[in-house]
């Protein structure tokens, strides 16, 4: 089938590349001429493992192309996916739908035949109704169906998630949309990936509800970690113990410095605003947002406490800046709050991240960025692991202990054991590790 993907951000680019890899003809459209030129030259605007090769192979195969001309991209398309940004709106926290609405109007005016317009962006319930209204007003005679097809991609594992999904959610209101989406996802459905058709509004709620629930699991285990520290228990064993219950499951039960990224912070907030508008408060989600926001800065205080309380003039080596590994995304990353809290107390920050430094530079002031973990640690008074990149899992801890001015490891991701850190000559502080690692 012929597909137009409007927007070449994270969702649009990964989705477009994967669709083309299934054999569909895909045109990715973006107003940013520099980005399109870079993509045509094989330069990715984001870091995502395997994406560059996937784009290159399908571009060479003639299945994937890029353009700034929306009319040309949409012409003859069976389906047009809207994958533009929906950031939190300044002032009230609602999702900013201006890009979605503008794309819908422009698509409607560019259509040359029957098509299904599919919202891929994360949007509040009722957005599909508004998109349909905009399309009908802009092109009253067009044969158009409007559908919702939310994405469930994890940054750093997006290609695998797209090709081997837990489920595919398609919110439709007519048979035309159902038939087109079934045809588009047929390669995945043959592999038994569940394709669940719902109403459009239901699909929109599913996306927000899923993210809010995962954010709740993260926040819950983080609070349990605090209790473990207070009573002398080990949160990692607690996580394993409850995760073995198949009603709960082990995923998203790893204690740490709080969630960040492009989805959970803005989606939980947007869901709360929708609930507020409908006068149906979501008190659990309200608590999750409040606790998570407070936790990030609290982790800065935890580091300061481990260093004796007074960090003025002391150097802290921070390993990992992005909100999670295998991405260069700095949006709402815990490192931002942690570093700011330490700087407010007078600490000097040296930092290293495998992929996120270019994104971090404009967000972090007065930070010395280092070329590797050992350079960051050299002469520092504490080594702090904030993001669990694979290359941090096998550090030479004995070498680190010898390079640090004060041999202290604050492991905010619990990737080392208390025993191996201490055997290397490091004082160790983890998350929720009881008296041994607190």
PAVEXBA-203478 format. One line per 8 residues: number of its first residue (from 1); for each residue x, y, z of C-alpha. Coordinates in steps of 0.001 Angstrom, whole numbers, always signed. Each point is the difference from the previous one (the first is absolute). Example, Ala and Ser with C-alpha at 12.3 -4.5 7.8 and 13.67 -1.06 7.14 Angstrom:
REM PAVEXBA-203478
1) +12300,-4500,+7800  +1370,+3440,-660
This chain:
REM PAVEXBA-203478
1) +0,+0,+0  +1009,+3620,-427  +525,+1801,+3302  +772,+3638,+782  +1540,+687,+3418  -377,+3625,+1101  +2812,+800,+2423  +3489,-1520,+189
9) +477,+152,+3737  +533,-3092,+2087  -3373,-1625,-673  -335,+1011,-3645  +3487,-984,-1090  +56,-3367,+1768  -3535,-861,-1141  +652,+1086,-3580
17) +3240,-1967,-227  -1614,-3133,+1443  -3045,+234,-2272  +2306,+254,-3009  +1914,-3033,+1239  -3281,-1955,-246  -139,+907,-3701  -2340,+3003,+107
25) +840,+3129,-1999  +628,+2719,+2590  +571,+3734,-383  +1085,+1841,+3148  -935,+3685,+10  +1458,+2762,+2152  +73,+3791,-243  +3608,+102,+1232
33) +2018,+115,-3218  +3307,-563,+1791  -1329,-3148,+1646  -1311,-1354,-3301  +3311,+748,-1728  +1865,-1785,+2787  -2282,-3035,-231  +514,-167,-3750
41) +3725,-176,+757  -448,-2735,+2598  +466,+2278,+3043  -2465,-798,+2789  -1494,+2828,+2102  -210,-2317,+3032  +2067,-2806,+1465  -1838,-3319,-167
49) +1888,-3302,-380  -388,-1450,-3497  -2011,+2894,-1428  +2713,+1295,-2335  +416,-3397,-1669  -3762,-502,-278  -462,+3394,-1666  +2949,-525,-2338
57) -1138,-3450,-1147  -3554,+1023,-750  +979,+3282,-1644  +2338,-1942,-2296  -2796,-2477,-640  -2273,+2811,-1187  -2599,-589,+2715  +844,+2977,+2213
65) +374,+3632,-1028  -16,+3438,+1630  -1467,+3340,-1008  -1027,+3418,+1269  -2882,+93,-2504  -3055,-1262,+1900  -2271,+141,-3049  +2367,-2203,-1990
73) +408,-2392,+2923  -3733,-369,+595  -1004,-318,-3665  -1259,-3519,-665  +546,-1205,+3560  -2238,-2748,+1371  +772,+1122,+3545  +1405,+3227,+1407
81) +1459,-257,+3497  +262,+3082,+2192  +3125,-342,+2144  +700,+3562,+1089  +870,+1215,+3492  -2553,+470,+2771  +2038,+1722,+2726  -1499,+1219,+3254
89) -1666,+3356,-541  +1570,+2828,+1923  -2010,+1212,+2922  -2522,-2811,+485  +1667,-3341,-823  -2490,-1024,-2674  +1437,-1663,-3106  +704,+2606,-2675
97) -1957,-1226,-3021  +768,+2920,-2287  +2400,-2079,-2133  -2539,-2826,-322  -2784,+2362,-1007  +2205,+1836,-2518  +1131,-3295,-1526  -3600,-1226,-294
105) -1081,+3106,-1894  +2988,-87,-2322  -497,-3709,-704  -3682,+514,-795  +809,+2675,-2565  +2667,-2212,-1594  -2004,-3221,-409  -481,-1187,-3571
113) -2176,-3049,+713  -1448,-2221,+2730  +2257,-320,+3050  +117,-853,+3665  +1531,+2650,+2271  +1562,-1697,+3023  +1080,+1797,+3159  +3255,-1591,+1184
121) +893,+2822,+2381  -1003,-377,+3643  -3150,+2092,+310  -2746,+505,+2607  -3356,-1704,-361  -2213,+1762,-2530  +2865,+1163,-2221  -1086,-2328,-2802
129) -3436,+1620,+30  +1593,+3423,-383  +2325,-1219,-2760  -3021,-1336,-1875  -1837,+3317,+435  +3015,+1912,-1357  +318,-2351,-2972  -3707,+152,-860
137) +66,+3784,+156  +3156,+319,-2126  -1020,-2639,-2570  -3781,-590,+168  -121,-2409,-2960  +3081,-2055,+836  -396,-3741,+646  +1816,-114,+3319
145) -23,-2147,+3102  +1736,+1056,+3198  +1599,-2569,+2316  +2169,-149,+3120  +3050,-2291,+98  +2091,+842,+3082  +3616,-1111,+180  +1570,-1984,+2833
153) +3703,+361,-795  +2753,+100,+2587  +2882,+2263,-874  +3105,-2110,-431  -2037,-3055,-1034  -2461,+1560,-2430  +665,-2107,-3083  -377,-3240,+1901
161) -3136,+1320,+1682  -1515,+966,-3347  +764,-3309,-1689  -872,-2186,+2984  -2776,+1878,+1797  -1977,-1191,+2995  -3071,+1369,-1731  -1141,+2341,-2766
169) -2830,+2355,+938  -2168,+1379,-2793  -2830,+2380,+845  -2411,+134,-2946  -3529,+1161,-726  -627,-1669,-3374  +938,-3012,-2138  +2228,+2013,-2351
177) +2383,+907,+2828  -104,-3556,+1374  +821,-1555,-3382  +2895,+2378,-729  +1597,-410,+3436  -431,-3770,-149  +1810,-24,-3360  +2798,+2246,+1271
185) +618,-2164,+3064  -562,-3331,-1763  +3744,-938,+148  -91,+300,+3800  -3372,-1666,+373  +1343,-3042,-1847  +2516,-310,+2858  -2945,-118,+2424
193) +419,+3538,+1325  -3445,+827,+1441  -1805,+2623,-2093  -2685,+1511,+2215  -2651,+2155,-1655  -1813,+2411,+2303  -1883,+3246,-302  +2160,+3044,-696
201) -509,+1499,+3470  +819,-3308,+1664  +3301,-238,-1878  +920,+3511,+1114  -660,-882,+3638  +1938,-3289,-254  +3234,+1819,-793  -254,+2382,+2954
209) -1216,-2683,+2386  +2920,-2288,-911  +2611,+2701,+576  -1614,+1104,+3258  -18,-3576,+1288  +3678,-536,-862  +889,+3310,+1646  -1911,-1198,+3059
217) +2022,-3247,+164  +3258,+1960,-136  -1113,+2440,+2678  -1340,-2774,+2216  +3279,-1943,+44  +1935,+3227,+613  -2042,+659,+3121  +435,-3622,+1101
225) +3762,+546,-461  -143,+2882,+2482  -1759,-2267,+2494  +2606,-2725,-575  +2764,+2455,+867  -1810,+965,+3204  -610,-3559,+1239  +3100,-1809,-1295
233) -1542,-1958,-2899  +1203,-372,-3601  -2280,+1435,-2684  +1520,-2175,-2716  -1154,-3133,+1804  -3367,+1633,+650  -302,+766,-3732  +823,-3583,-909
241) -2379,-1333,+2604  -3015,+1988,-1153  +949,-172,-3692  -210,-3809,+51  -3723,+418,+555  -1312,-144,-3572  -2792,+2402,+939  +2704,+2626,+596
249) +2941,-988,-2222  +3649,+1052,+281  +121,+2906,-2445  +226,+3621,+1180  +841,-1108,+3535  +3600,+1213,+68  +542,+2651,+2648  +1832,+3123,-1101
257) +7,+3800,-65  -3450,+401,-1590  -1430,-157,-3507  +625,+2548,-2743  -32,+105,-3785  -2367,+1158,-2693  -3071,-2013,+1039  -670,-681,+3669
265) +361,+3563,+1338  -2134,+1711,-2638  -2502,-2849,-423  -800,-336,+3701  -460,+3769,+184  -2230,+79,-3094  -2092,-2867,+1383  -478,+1895,+3254
273) -1119,+3093,-1886  -2547,-2014,-1981  -1305,-1566,+3211  -193,+3438,+1595  -1994,+1356,-2936  -2397,-2944,+301  -226,+402,+3796  +1210,-3590,+538
281) +3192,+404,+2061  +2712,-2652,-317  +1456,+197,+3491  +2457,-2863,-445  +1512,+1652,-3078  +77,+3352,+1799  +2087,-1586,+2752  +2308,-1671,-2531
289) +793,+3319,-1707  +599,+1783,+3293  +2216,-2740,+1461  +2064,-393,-3167  +641,+3724,-346  +1212,+186,+3604  +2148,-3119,-297  +2418,+1321,-2614
297) +1214,+2891,+2091  -20,-2218,+3089  +2595,-2161,-1736  +2299,+3025,-86  -402,+299,+3767  +679,-3726,+338  +3341,+446,-1785  +859,+2975,+2221
305) -849,-2009,+3136  +2232,-2858,-1160  +2824,+2543,-395  -386,+1151,+3586  -2622,+2665,-535  +2235,+2904,-1037  +883,-136,-3719  +1104,+3610,-454
313) +3162,+19,-2106  -76,-3803,-394  -17,-1719,-3395  -2673,-2496,-982  +546,-2283,-3010  -3361,-779,-1638  -237,-2997,-2330  -3057,+55,-2247
321) -2049,+3057,-927  -2787,-1262,-2282  -3275,-1103,+1599  +764,-3624,-918  +2727,-1916,-1886  +171,-446,-3792  -1419,+3432,-778  +1264,+3576,-140
329) -3288,+1315,+1423  +430,+2460,+2888  -3662,+917,+429  -872,+41,+3712  +3094,-2087,+733  +603,-525,+3753  +3594,+1150,-508  -1211,+3565,-585
337) -1593,+306,+3446  +2753,-1963,+1748  +2765,+2163,-1441  -1904,+3214,+698  -564,-1035,+3621  +3707,-722,+457  +1037,+3243,-1694  -2378,+1915,+2254
345) +1979,-1411,+2938  +3280,+1143,-1558  +1211,-3248,-1604  +2192,-94,-3119  -1330,-2383,-2666  +1946,-2116,-2458  -2152,-2178,-2260  +167,-2676,-2669
353) -2686,-1550,-2206  +549,-2258,-3042  -2574,+1753,-2233  -1688,+2864,+1826  +2690,+2659,+363  -1050,+2075,-3018  -3602,+58,+1243  +1123,+692,+3580
361) +2311,+2951,-671  -2715,+2656,-425  -1912,-1334,+3015  +2848,-245,+2527  +2034,+3058,+909  +3447,-18,+1600  +466,-3743,-561  +3279,-1443,-1255
369) -753,-2681,-2571  +2574,-2787,-111  +1051,-2439,-2756  -353,-3179,+2092  -1024,-1212,+3478  +3542,-93,+1354  +764,+3564,-1019  -3187,+1072,+1791
377) +1025,-1891,+3163  +3580,+1245,+125  +376,+2012,+3222  -3746,+94,+743  -1407,-357,+3510  -2792,-2343,-1088  -993,-2076,-3009  -3764,-7,-705
385) -1711,-2348,-2482  -3219,+1631,-1212  -745,-1868,-3269  +642,-3741,-390  +1874,-48,-3317  +1495,-3438,-720  +3530,+1384,-26  -385,+951,+3657
393) -761,-3586,+1030  +3585,-1221,-229  +2066,+2949,+1195  +3388,-714,+1548  -1122,+854,+3510  +3458,-464,+1474  +1379,+2501,-2497  -2862,+2358,+840
401) +765,-273,+3703  +3591,+985,-672  -963,+2991,-2149  -2643,+1497,+2282  +1095,+2489,+2651  -2585,-1630,+2274  -823,-3623,-910  -3806,+287,-1
409) -2428,-1568,-2476  -3625,+1164,+72  -1841,-2465,-2222  -3454,+1400,-774  -776,-2966,-2287  +1253,-2868,+2202  +2126,-1467,-2775  +2767,-1023,+2432
417) -175,-2078,+3147  +1084,+1321,+3351  +2558,-2811,+243  +1792,+607,-3310  +180,+3755,+587  +1455,-424,+3466  +2422,-2691,-1211  +1353,+2595,-2444
425) +540,+2466,+2836  -3090,+2144,-566  -2526,+1172,+2538  -3382,-844,-1514  -3446,+1611,+109  -2837,-1436,-2078  -3771,+323,-204  -2063,-1965,+2490
433) +2871,-2284,+1021  -691,+130,+3743  +2714,+728,+2498  +2676,-1661,-2138  -356,+2326,-2938  -1463,+3155,+1510
